[in-house]
Amino acid sequence: MTYALPVCTGRRASRSLVLCTAAAAVFSATCSHAATPDFDHVFSTRGEPAATHFQATYLAGGLEHHVEVWRDGDRRIRRRTDDKAESFATRDPGNKQPGSPDYHLSVLDLGKKIRTDIDRDNLYRIGQFTDWFDLGHGLRHPQGSYRLVPAATPHGAARAIGACEWVALVQGTQTTHVCWSTTAKLPLLIQAADGRTVWRVTSVDHKPIANKVFAVHDEGFIRNDANADIERD
């Protein structure tokens, strides 16, 4: 299932606002870390390109949406959804722990001109388990029981823009098919259990990304410090 990044409102970030800002255009599923093969093994980012820029369409609420993502290795991510919202995820370049899960997230409501800032630790404190992989790849690390099984191309599958390998994600009585590109490290297609294409990458490149792409333009925006609000609760 794929979700659109919601547009959040209000001058102060409350729990509901933070829940809203945390959901970035990602695929949600359930999984067990004890299962074999596990999520990180099947959807491995090992050897990932240093830079990735892709565009995709996805279904949410019965409507088609558009997302564009710029991914600068493990340092910076920018997502733009329907020209209505943008999110910027950054990691502290001074962090001495390689692979640290920590990051800072800034979400801009472009229509209402509201900026909300929150750190990963506070997302987790309110039960929003969105990690770096989720934001930059279009797949969410699942929770719960699941099975991942190599699969043939499912009936009625759309045509991917490049080579990818189909994997069946089995959750109870439902099976979702993911076509994972081992080159781009992206799901090029996701087909829901009912046969609908709920995610499709329409373009991808790995050219170097200019620093200006990751500049946050929030002139005239109302600023919400979600970290401060959560810590006061």
Helices and strands as residue ranges (DSSP letters): H 15-22, H 39-42, E 51-60, E 63-72, E 76-81, E 85-90, E 104-109, E 114-119, H 120-125, H 132-137, E 147-150, E 165-171, E 174-181, E 186-191, E 197-205, G 211-214, E 222-225, H 226-232
